């Protein structure tokens, strides 16, 4: 997994951000954690993935670019909303979200 330098972190994970990231890297079970990644299918901007899905052996984690982590699905949706608002505020458009994250120098 590649990690965005300015990672978006949900309020419920703020105090344990480093531990959550470490556990994600080590494949530790974290039932409440959702990961927000840049979509690579050409039509979506983001994918919200439950951390349990990442524990599957054949899951292609190396190709994921993580831009946010959240403590629950609803919190993940709110984080995606914040991301889109930030991109819109800074660029005036949401046409090229993935290139925005790359241009910020964080990938």
C-alpha positions as CSV (number, residue, x, y, z in Angstrom):
1,X,0.0,0.0,0.0
2,X,1.1,3.5,-0.7
3,X,0.1,6.1,1.9
4,X,-0.9,9.7,1.2
5,X,1.4,12.1,3.0
6,X,-1.5,14.2,4.3
7,X,-3.7,11.3,5.3
8,X,-7.3,12.1,6.2
9,X,-8.1,10.6,9.6
10,X,-11.6,10.3,11.0
11,X,-12.3,11.9,14.4
12,X,-12.6,8.5,16.2
13,X,-9.1,7.5,15.1
14,X,-7.2,10.7,15.7
15,X,-5.6,9.7,18.9
16,X,-4.7,6.2,17.7
17,X,-3.8,7.0,14.1
18,X,-0.2,5.6,14.3
19,X,-1.4,2.4,15.9
20,X,-4.1,1.9,13.3
21,X,-1.7,2.4,10.4
22,X,0.9,0.1,12.0
23,X,-1.9,-2.6,12.4
24,X,-3.0,-2.2,8.8
25,X,0.6,-2.7,7.6
26,X,0.9,-5.8,9.8
27,X,-2.5,-7.3,8.9
28,X,-3.9,-7.1,12.4
29,X,-7.7,-7.5,12.8
30,X,-9.4,-4.1,13.2
31,X,-13.1,-4.5,12.9
32,X,-14.1,-0.8,13.2
33,X,-11.5,0.5,10.6
34,X,-12.4,1.5,7.0
35,X,-9.7,2.5,4.5
36,X,-10.4,5.1,1.8
37,X,-8.3,4.5,-1.4
38,X,-8.1,6.2,-4.8
39,X,-10.1,4.2,-7.3
40,X,-8.2,2.7,-10.2
41,X,-11.1,1.7,-12.4
42,X,-11.3,5.0,-14.4
43,X,-14.8,6.0,-13.5
44,X,-14.9,6.3,-9.7
45,X,-12.8,8.6,-7.5
46,X,-12.6,6.7,-4.2
47,X,-13.3,3.2,-2.8
48,X,-14.2,2.6,0.8
49,X,-12.8,-0.8,1.9
50,X,-13.5,-2.5,5.2
51,X,-10.1,-3.4,6.8
52,X,-11.2,-7.0,7.1
53,X,-11.2,-7.2,3.3
54,X,-7.5,-6.4,3.3
55,X,-6.8,-9.5,5.4
56,X,-7.5,-11.8,2.6
57,X,-4.3,-13.4,1.2
58,X,-4.9,-12.7,-2.5
59,X,-6.1,-9.1,-2.0
60,X,-4.0,-6.8,-4.2
61,X,-2.9,-4.4,-1.5
62,X,0.3,-3.3,-3.2
63,X,-1.7,-1.4,-5.8
64,X,-3.8,0.7,-3.3
65,X,-3.2,4.3,-2.5
66,X,-4.6,5.1,0.9
67,X,-5.8,8.6,1.3
68,X,-7.9,8.2,4.5
69,X,-8.8,6.0,7.4
70,X,-12.0,6.0,9.4
71,X,-13.6,4.4,12.4
72,X,-16.8,3.2,10.7
73,X,-18.5,3.3,7.4
74,X,-20.5,6.5,8.1
75,X,-17.3,8.3,9.2
76,X,-15.7,7.1,6.0
77,X,-18.4,8.8,4.0
78,X,-18.0,12.0,5.9
79,X,-14.2,11.9,5.2
80,X,-14.8,11.4,1.5
81,X,-17.1,14.4,1.6
82,X,-14.3,16.4,3.2
83,X,-11.9,15.3,0.6
84,X,-14.1,16.3,-2.3
85,X,-14.8,19.7,-0.6
86,X,-11.1,20.3,-0.2
87,X,-10.4,19.4,-3.9
88,X,-13.2,21.6,-5.1
89,X,-12.1,24.5,-2.9
90,X,-8.5,24.4,-4.1
91,X,-9.0,23.6,-7.8
92,X,-12.6,24.7,-8.5
93,X,-13.3,21.3,-10.0
94,X,-13.5,17.7,-9.0
95,X,-12.6,16.4,-12.5
96,X,-9.2,14.9,-11.6
97,X,-9.2,14.0,-8.0
98,X,-6.4,11.4,-8.2
99,X,-4.1,13.8,-10.0
100,X,-4.9,16.4,-7.3
101,X,-3.6,14.0,-4.6
102,X,-0.5,13.3,-6.6
103,X,0.1,17.0,-7.3
104,X,0.1,17.7,-3.5
105,X,3.3,15.7,-3.4
106,X,1.9,13.2,-1.0
107,X,2.0,9.9,-2.9
